Amino acid sequence: MRKLRKNNTGYDIKQCFVGSEGTLGIVTGAVLRLAPLPIRRATGWLKLAMGAPLAELLTLVRRESTDLLTMFEFMTARSIALASEAMTNPPSVGAGAGGTVLAELTSSSRHLDLDGLMEAVLAEAIESGWIEDAFLAQSGSQRSAMWEVRETIPEGEKRRNGSVKHDISVPLSSIQRFLDLAGSQVRSYDADLELSVHGHVGDGNLHYNVLVPPGVDRIEFTKRIESGLSLQLYDTAAALGGTFSAEHGVGRFKRHLLERYGDVGRIAAMRRIKTAFDPADIMNAGAMVRPLGNGSAS
């Protein structure tokens, strides 16, 4: 509960709770740092050319806009189509041959020309051949319609019969490499499978989802994919310096993946921390790791 910006007086204990999924205790209070409310936004719909380098495009936008870039979301054409099918009034924005990026600049300043900055960045990206075409939201309603497409993708997948979700995280420099390798793995596994790929590329996070074929039992299909193809995808992510869970966590169902891909020394340290905070294993018992002497190796 300290409000100090700098405090180098020992271990920063509160950081132990980051990513702990409730296994170490319950947060009952926190000190928040407030920021000015953004009053201006520039939202761009970028139709990517085939093979457009996502990492380089992100670097360009960040270089020119610095901290003003707050969103950089990637979507494939299939993901956009699924969302559009689930929407009452989908916008007619479409996707490029390489998919789409939804990028947004925000600021609390009344003096910055965000639209002009976004237009200049998009012009440079088009000149580089990375973008086929781009649209800049001209109103709040247009911006909302663009964001509704992104936010409706999970509902679109659900309406189509669901998907087997993979919450992949890889270094930014390896995103395109992962997409290329994973695409080959899926085609080799079953060329008829369809994908819905979208995610927070600015954070190196891809939701690499395999669509359940129509008329196929979702549970049985999920079991088959998770015992085979999923491990191939996770192996690829790990080989590129990534991981199997960017934001969904480990919980109980993915403990075997933590054992498979986690560093042995790190897992041992996690168990020691768990023992120090919760030796009786009463905080979200059985999730992620167990304390030492609890009968399990994880």
Order of alpha helices (4+ residues) and beta strands (2+ residues): beta-alpha-beta-alpha-beta-alpha-beta-alpha-beta-beta-alpha-beta-beta-alpha-alpha-alpha-alpha
